[in-house]
Amino acid sequence: MFEPKSDAGPEWRYPDWKSSPTLPVIRCVELGSVLSRLRRFNVEVVASGNDEFGDYAVFQDIDEHFVMLRQAPMDSTRPIDIVARERLTMRENHRAYNPGVAPLPRDIQGIDSIIRHVADLGAMAAFYSDTVGLPIVEAAPTHVVLDCGDSTALELRAGGQAESPPQDRFEVPDAFILRVDNFDGFRETLLANEVRIVNDRIQFGRGVLGYICDPEGHLIGYEERYEQSGCRDNAVAFAEDMEANRRWRERSW
């Protein structure tokens, strides 16, 4: 989950998408169609081009958060792209869904990845793979791609810099949140590895949420969402959370 903070967050924004530690990437089926729609609303594209991941364009939303749009080549052999094509085929054949959520436009598939620009690519790749537990699916001198599940990835790229760790999640304008199956177990792993805790435990009716910092001071959230039987304070479990939990249980290990 990408989490742009507006009313509850700071007024400042990361000034450059090329060094932003939390840049969301939206996977497009037809990039040109999405750009045409943005132009109709007078949204300015600040950068565009092509790289090893495909065609891309970057814009700022109305609250000045940077967002990247990307369309991967249909013949891409990258593991994340192969899984994404399989899921797109399932969607077109009405065999995949997120219940309770309005369908996306046909030219957008969903969140592709979060780009985190880092200062020390090797050290950060080791942290996210060994400590956080995300499998590395692609490694190159300029980037490392880690699997976040459900065809979503974390892309570590060179070009970032370390920051002073925040004291609270609302001090940072952008973050991303990982869905975990066992909040307490994951928390114990973090503590055992002396990971810096920012917000230790935020309990709410449908789940529990926490925030940590990586070794370069960048914010990450982790969250467990409950089935209906675990909800508190008369909360109703979201259908998409129950679907995500079902996919997790049926995952082959």
Secondary structure as GFF3:
##gff-version 3
##sequence-region A 1 253
A	DSSP	beta_strand	2	4	.	.	.	ID=ss1
A	DSSP	beta_strand	23	28	.	.	.	ID=ss2
A	DSSP	alpha_helix	31	40	.	.	.	ID=ss3
A	DSSP	beta_strand	45	51	.	.	.	ID=ss4
A	DSSP	beta_strand	54	60	.	.	.	ID=ss5
A	DSSP	beta_strand	66	71	.	.	.	ID=ss6
A	DSSP	alpha_helix	79	92	.	.	.	ID=ss7
A	DSSP	beta_strand	108	118	.	.	.	ID=ss8
A	DSSP	alpha_helix	121	126	.	.	.	ID=ss9
A	DSSP	pi_helix	127	131	.	.	.	ID=ss10
A	DSSP	beta_strand	136	139	.	.	.	ID=ss11
A	DSSP	beta_strand	143	149	.	.	.	ID=ss12
A	DSSP	beta_strand	152	158	.	.	.	ID=ss13
A	DSSP	three_ten_helix	169	171	.	.	.	ID=ss14
A	DSSP	beta_strand	174	179	.	.	.	ID=ss15
A	DSSP	alpha_helix	183	192	.	.	.	ID=ss16
A	DSSP	beta_strand	196	204	.	.	.	ID=ss17
A	DSSP	beta_strand	207	213	.	.	.	ID=ss18
A	DSSP	beta_strand	219	225	.	.	.	ID=ss19
A	DSSP	three_ten_helix	228	230	.	.	.	ID=ss20
A	DSSP	alpha_helix	239	250	.	.	.	ID=ss21
###
